[in-house]
Amino acid sequence: MQETRHQFRETLKELEQQTLGGLEMVIGQLDRALEAISYQDVELAGMVVADDDRIDGRYLEVHQGVLSLLARQAPVAGDLRIVAALLHIIRCVERMGDQCVNIAKLVPLSGYEAPKDKEILDAIEEMGQRARSQVSQAKQAFSTRNVDLAQDLVNQDAEINRLNRAIFRRAVEIGDDPDVREWAMFMILVARCLERVGDNAVDVAEQTVFVVTGLFRELEDAPSSPQAPSAA
């Protein structure tokens, strides 16, 4: 029985590392997608789209691994929370990968020599760096079970939301040139993708709080008396 339990813990640890590795894959995809937007690099954008298969493969690997583990063992208490959290986080990884693909697909649509607006590009770059930072911090928070680090992501996400609104306002006010306005509309979509990446990073942070405390709450709401989940 002791040996079986040890094997279970080792497998669970491996699945967690695979999941956290998925977050690193997202960071790489995000870096390339942002570079493709900044330099209108259609070839690099195509690489982002092609590499999404790796993230999808990681999702299936972890998802199937967790289900196989559940079929062999019946985890309880803290182990059960980790299992549930990994299923949620790997889904967030897959969704963030999809958002990187959505950004990359906008590069050829906006044209090889698309007009640009520095204010929007600067805001997109800052938004992208903040989203990248959020994913990295969410990974660190979960791997170290750091609730304070997880909760700090809410403040960062508020800044991403502010930049998203600023980009929208600038796109509306950008002028009468139809080519510039079309490009600005594409940048609104890019900003929306980055905003969703930030939201998914906060979702990962929420799973950190859940694993540590056994209680689930939406960090944006920060209720004074969170409710215990039925699965705990």
TAJO-V861777 format. One record per run of one state. SS is the DSSP state (2 for helix, 1 for strand, 0 for the rest). FROM is the first residue (numbers start at 0). TO is the last residue. If there is no record, write none. Layout:
SS:FROM:TO ; SS:FROM:TO
This chain:
0:0:0 ; 2:1:38 ; 0:39:40 ; 2:41:71 ; 0:72:75 ; 2:76:108 ; 0:109:116 ; 2:117:143 ; 0:144:145 ; 2:146:171 ; 0:172:176 ; 2:177:212 ; 0:213:214 ; 1:215:215 ; 0:216:225 ; 1:226:226 ; 0:227:231
